């Protein structure tokens, strides 16, 4: 049997480990922590565009596009969605015991999300979900590749018409561009997918 010096063996092991790391999916350690962005993190001219579609049994029932741009508004910054403008500050620091996002974000974090709502037809309802940040991973969407937190929401939805059913959502939030890059909603009846198709940084 051919004998190899111990240093050569260690070198070969190190090379193998390096190659394995390079070929593995890009992820970051579970101790990565991301704080909520502040108004100072947004710049006039920054733009995002998402495209969404709602499918039932593979058939597209509805689809559309949602733009968002940072603009000057009432002496500060606003988000313009193509129709209306809201203050950036009004979308931040929304204190709740059951928030949609519980800052700071970190892999393994868990919380409860609850929301009461009313649709255009006047039906009221409540969504209640258990939430967990399951990973921090690289995701490829139409707008490009981004590192994002994968956040899973699992629970139920009820409404004033007596309906009760499962409501599961998965969001991918990118710290780099301060918003989500993909959202998938499964209500047991249909599938809603919303994906970032364009991002333009401030000039």
Buried (B, 14 or more C-beta within 10 A) or exposed (E): EEEEEEEEEEEEEEEEEEEEEEEEEEEEEEEBEBEBBEBEEBEEEBBBBBBBBBBEEEEEEEEEEBBBBBBEBEEEBBBBEEEEBEBBEEEBEEEEEBBBBBBEBBBEBEBEBBBEEEEEEEEEBEBBBEBBBBBBBEBEBEBBEBBBBBBBBBBEBBBEEEEEEEBBBBBBBBBEBBBBBBBBBBEEEBBBBBBBBBBEEEE
